[in-house]
């Protein structure tokens, strides 16, 4: 599973990255969490506000920091 954090590298982006890593750890799954700061790439996902969360190439959240619980739910939905 591939998880991407979209954003310019701001504090909210860092918080989202940490929450995503925690969700992956709690679920015990094999997933790579990467950060994307290229605005052209971010735009290609249709992101209108940062930070953005992409799971398996699908934008599932933008403009907010979902809770670890919410991220786990999004990951589980993406995996099914």
Backbone as a ProteinNet text record, in pm:
[ID]
protein_1_A
[PRIMARY]
XXXXXXXXXXXXXXXXXXXXXXXXXXXXXXXXXXXXXXXXXXXXXXXXXXXXXXXXXXXXXXXXXXXXXXXXXXXXXXXX
[TERTIARY]
84.3	0	88.8	46.4	122.2	37	93.7	26.3	113.2	50.7	124.6	63.6	151.5	111.1	143	41.5	59.5	60.3	161.3	166.2	304.9	314.5	441.5	544.4	508	601.7	573.3	454	414.8	393.7	366.9	345.4	227.1	119.4	4	38.9	125.3	170	247.6	332.9	410.4	318	217.5	121.6	45.5	4.5	-66.8	24.5	149.5	244.6	262.3	275.1	290.7	165.9	48.6	-77.1	-90.4	-50.3	-56.8	38.2	158.6	255.6	204.3	141	85.5	-26.8	-112.9	-222.9	-168.8	-67.3	-5.2	52.8	119.7	179.7	73	-33.9	-140.8	-212.2	-224.5	-288.6	-194.2	-64.7	33	40.4	24.4	27.2	159.4	184.8	303	262.2	303	268.4	384.3	402.1	505.9	439	483.7	431.9	537.1	500.5	592.6	530.5	616.3	570.9	590.8	492.5	498.5	484.6	585.4	582.6	574.5	572.9	566.1	421.7	404	268.9	199.1	272.9	212.4	157.3	230.5	184.2	61.6	66.3	-48.4	-173.6	-157.2	-269.4	-324.3	-237.6	-283.2	-380.6	-377.2	-471.8	-601.6	-607.3	-726.4	-734.4	-622.5	-620.5	-641.7	-736.9	-766.3	-707.2	-684.1	-627.8	-535	-426.4	-332.7	-362.3	-322.5	-252.6	-350	-296.2	-376.1	-326	-418.1	-385.4	-428.2	-331.9	-356.9	-327	-422.4	-403	-424.3	-322.1	-326.5	-371.9	-308.7	-328.3	-465.6	-540.1	-669.9	-666.6	-701.9	-709.9	-829.8	-804.2	-912.5	-940.2	-851.9	-871.9	-786.9	-841.7	-761.3	-813.7	-721.3	-757.9	-780.4	-748.8	-767.5	-672.6	-663.7	-582.8	-677.8	-706.9	-795.2	-729.6	-811.8	-759.1	-695.2	-615.1	-553.7	-663.3	-769.5	-882.3	-943.1	-963.6	-1019.5	-925.1	-796.6	-698.5	-699.7	-709.7	-716.5	-837.9	-951.3	-1073.5	-1052.6	-989.3	-963	-869.8	-769.8	-675.9	-748.8	-832.3	-905.7	-1000.1	-1067.2	-1155.4	-1075.9	-959.1	-875.4	-822.3	-803.4	-748.6	-850	-978	-1081.1	-1127.9
-117.2	0	123.5	223.1	347.5	462.2	536.9	651.1	773.3	878.9	1001.7	1117.2	1200.4	1322.4	1436.2	1509.7	1619.1	1751.8	1834	1965.5	2025.4	2153.6	2224.4	2191.8	2112.1	2078.1	2154.9	2207.2	2286.4	2197.2	2259.2	2186.5	2090.1	2132.8	2044.4	1923	1941.7	1830.1	1729.9	1781.8	1694.8	1619.3	1687.5	1622.3	1511.3	1538	1436.1	1316.9	1342.5	1234.1	1147	1209.3	1132.9	1052.1	1111.8	1040.2	920.8	938.8	829.4	716.7	753.1	651.1	575.5	647.6	581.8	486.7	528.4	443.1	316.2	329.6	214.2	119.4	175.9	95.9	21.1	91.7	29.5	-80.4	-62.4	-165.1	-281.7	-258.8	-364.3	-404.2	-306.4	-336	-289.3	-338.5	-298.8	-182.5	-62.4	55.3	154.1	222.2	323.8	461	544.8	681.4	776.3	848.4	942.9	1081.9	1183.2	1321.3	1372.3	1446.2	1505.2	1656	1730.6	1876.2	1947.1	1872.1	1928.9	1973.4	2103.6	2157	2100	2070.8	2012.6	1873.3	1796.9	1662.9	1674.7	1767.2	1786.6	1822.8	1912	1954.2	1838.5	1745.8	1632.8	1542.9	1548.3	1470.8	1547.6	1673.6	1755.1	1815.5	1821.8	1876.4	2027.3	2077.3	2219.5	2288	2212.2	2268.8	2166.4	2214.3	2121.1	2111.9	2007	1892.6	1795.5	1713.8	1612.5	1473.4	1379.3	1239.5	1154.6	1084.3	997.5	853.8	765.2	623.1	547.2	472.9	396.2	483.1	601	693.7	761.1	756.3	823.3	925.1	1050.3	1154.7	1124.6	1102.4	1066.4	1175.6	1274.1	1383.3	1501.6	1622.8	1742.8	1856.4	1944.4	2061.4	2038.5	1919.1	1889.6	1778.1	1756.6	1647.6	1546.2	1437.4	1336.1	1272.2	1224.2	1155	1023.4	967.1	837.3	734.4	739.6	646.7	661.4	787	810.8	762.4	784.4	738.6	586	520	373.5	325.6	393.6	357.8	378.5	490.3	516.9	411.8	371.3	268.2	135.3	100.8	-26.5	-25.9	86.3	94.6	82	142.7	137.9	-2	-78.1	-212.9	-317.8	-282.5	-383.1	-379
0	0	0	-75.2	-83.8	-30	64.3	124.2	99.6	48	19.1	98.2	151.9	218.5	122.8	80.8	-13.5	60.9	35.2	96.8	87.3	122.2	108	216.1	313.1	420	547.8	561.3	677.3	800	912.7	1036.8	1025.1	959.5	942.2	856.9	758.3	675.3	761.1	847.6	936.8	1032.1	1083.8	1174.8	1103.5	980.1	903.5	875.1	842.7	816.3	940.2	1055.8	1180.1	1211.3	1190	1214	1119.7	994	896.8	935.4	978.7	1021.5	1143.1	1235.1	1353.7	1313.9	1222.5	1176.6	1112.2	1029.2	963.4	1068.5	1167.9	1273.8	1354	1389.7	1468.1	1390.9	1259.1	1176.5	1147.4	1163.8	1137.7	992	903.1	759.3	698.2	578	502.4	412.4	450.6	371.1	375.6	265.9	256.4	264.2	357.4	371.1	315.6	210	148.6	146	135.5	127.5	-14	-62.7	-196.2	-180	-226.5	-214.6	-349.4	-456.6	-591.6	-620	-642.8	-661.4	-784.7	-888.9	-1009	-978.1	-900.4	-862.2	-772.7	-676.4	-587.4	-667.3	-763.8	-847.3	-929.1	-968.6	-1050.2	-974.6	-841.7	-760.3	-735.8	-777.8	-758	-619	-550.1	-415.3	-420.1	-340.4	-336.7	-213.8	-106.1	17	79.3	139.3	201.5	351.2	414.5	357.5	290.7	203.6	136.6	171.6	172.8	201.3	82.6	25.2	-89.9	-48	-71.6	-42.7	-172.6	-213	-338.6	-456	-467.7	-579.2	-581.3	-469.3	-462.7	-349.2	-380.5	-278.9	-189.4	-60.7	31.5	134.4	144.8	239.5	197.2	215	191.4	277.1	314.8	391.3	539.3	588.1	729.8	771.3	900.8	953.3	1016.3	946.4	1004.5	1126.8	1218.1	1335.5	1292.6	1380.2	1352.1	1325.5	1404	1385.3	1245.8	1202.2	1068.8	959.2	978	879	871	984.3	983.9	905.2	923.6	848.6	699.5	661.1	520.1	460.1	536.6	489.7	471.6	568.8	559.7	439.3	412.2	296.3	166	161.3	41.1	16.2	123.2	109.3	71.8	80.8	51.6	-91.8
[MASK]
++++++++++++++++++++++++++++++++++++++++++++++++++++++++++++++++++++++++++++++++

